[in-house]
């Protein structure tokens, strides 16, 4: 929650006083034709009103009435490994922070290490995503925009997250294992094809696309910058 | 984050205008001795300044400068089962919400069901508490006061939570199994003594008190209301 600092109130007081005293002195001069009276009324008014204005501001700062929370939302970025979720999430975060919005990033790479015992079976992934969803909805309820980036390949857990959030927006980065292999560093898809790792969405586990997804971005035809622009445009149009 | 609503600005405009125009008209009357001029200047000023004031307010509402976040903190209530953590946490929450502060409650009874696979061994409890600590520190960083109530019997994980929070305040509800047995519904202590349940702090696991604990409340000598008053007093003196 925000409160006005004393300095903010002082600067507001000064900027208002310049506007206001100029108006008053001009009016007095127009009515009386006396420059001296206009200046004297102006000067006296300046002193008295700066004090009153300051006190008026401090009083209002203590009241919550009419202070409305900027509505939050949960932006859920989903897609197979290496589709660009983390990078895109970070790009969006940077842009929204420029707009002075409160953001919490939740990324699989940061959250997974907190749950080292959680594996990659269907049940484990679903439970993990549901827990992250609880966290996201808690942030959202507190007025904090949450940008989550998780593979989250199963409709069941994504729909659960949707159901517990007030304003859940799903962004699916659509691509293919063949396309993303050029970005590979550890070649997870190669290992999966050779049977060395299991439960890799896009290879031995199907990524379950959903009709409810708000925005599908075709990552095979767009660069990360183009995808980011598309996403930011969507957010600005529909969410803020 | 909060923004002023239009209605708030309009009401501020009116309350300020009454203060200000009265001042101006009085000054003009004192200087000119002309009641009619005073009223005319006042009326014209009223129209012009309300418009200017409204625009001035809307402009400042768009600026973040000098809006300071009300500092958050993590209030960590710890103690053996049935010591009164949940009830006391809820009482504090109610009181702080009356002060229009942003609060997130984290209670063991709500968080545990999200981790059904987590048991009560020393390692499992420590990991669970550390995860909850991450959540609490995330809320705190976003300016939300967090009231957590968990048995959290081990110093290791409590000190970890302290280390990742900016302003961590530990409240230990000190009591004994014998004292709290009168509040029992499921008689966990009786079962623990008969060996039917294990890992019950206060019985077969030691509750590890810490010298760093900010506030120790002796629950054997205070009622819940008295304990709540003591805690609220501490918070008001040291945290808000």
Interface residues (C-beta under 8 A of the other chain):
Chain A: X1 X2 X3 X4 X5 X7 X8 X9 X11 X12 X15 X16 X19 X20 X23 X24 X27 X28 X31 X32 X37 X40 X41 X44 X45 X48 X49 X52 X53 X56 X60 X64 X65 X66 X67 X68 X69 X70 X100 X101 X102 X104 X114 X115 X117 X127 X130 X131 X134 X135 X138 X139 X142 X143 X144
Chain B: X1 X2 X3 X4 X5 X7 X8 X9 X11 X12 X15 X16 X19 X20 X23 X24 X27 X28 X31 X32 X37 X40 X41 X44 X45 X48 X49 X52 X53 X56 X60 X64 X65 X66 X67 X68 X69 X70 X100 X101 X102 X104 X114 X115 X117 X130 X131 X134 X135 X138 X139 X142 X143 X144
